[in-house]
Structures are given as structure tokens and as C-alpha cells.
Amino acid sequence: MSQKNHIKIDSFKIGRMYLNDIPDVLKLAISSQYRFGFTPTASPSLFFREVSLVLQKNTMNSFVFRQENDKIFAAFIISPKTSISAEIIYVFVKDSIIQTAEMQNAFKTELNKLKYSEIIINIMKKRKRFDFFVKLLNSYGFNEIVNENESDLKLIYRKNP
């Protein structure tokens, strides 16, 4: 998609994901599945069941971006791993939205509010648009490579002291 087809959002809100946000996040998940191919072998019914269960279990630490009209255009699903670490399980982003510096800074602020000192994300290297996804995560502060092998890349976000 060329830059001229992207939409810049001047006003947005970022906040915790709630159970009533799950249908909108699932719509984003369908788009992300098509664009990024994060579950290339899953059937649609298994995909919805799996993602729905993960969303229901992890609303407490997960965040969504909302436009002024309350439509969700990005979701970061975060699952606690230990008392000091968490993992981002899914990232759903509407690809027509331009990610601005204000969005990145607002999300980093929200990450820093969490009780976790480090947040990890594991990325499959075989996914579609792998490089784009890594650049997106780097822009959000996931810059440190913890583990890399031929199939996966693990990035970490460390909270500013």
C-alpha cells in the first residue's frame, strides 16, 4: 500500500482492553492474519477459538488504540510470564493507519506503567512481511535481541528505570 493510501490519525486514545472490545479486536485479527500471516495453517474456526480464548484471559495487561469515534485500530495482547516479565502474544494493527511518534510514545508510557520490568515478543521468521513487523516493534522500543535462531527472533523491551 502506498503512503498516499494511509490514514493519519490526529487524535487517539490508548488504554486497557476490556471484554467488550474483543469483537473489534477479532476484526483486527482477521486483517492481521491476512496481512502478516501469523497462523498460516489454522482453519478459521480454530483461529477464532484460539484468539478469543487468549483475548479473554489477557485483558488486564493488554492495550488498544482508539480513534476519536472509539473504533479500535491497534491492539497489543500482553500475557504475564513471571512477576517481573510478560510476553506480547499478539499485535494487531490496522495497516492503513500511519503509526506516529505520538502513538509510539503513548504506548511506551503505558508499557512503563505496567509492573513488569521487561516485556518479550517472539517473532516467527517465516511470517509474511517479517521485516516490516520487526521495524514496527523496534519503533515501539523492542530493540534488544535476546535470542535468535533460524526460525524465531525474540525481542525485549526493558522498562526505563
Summary of the structure (lengths in Angstrom):
residues: 161
radius of gyration: 15.0
end to end distance: 38.3
largest distance: 43.8
contacts: 449
relative contact order: 0.17
helix: 36%
strand: 30%
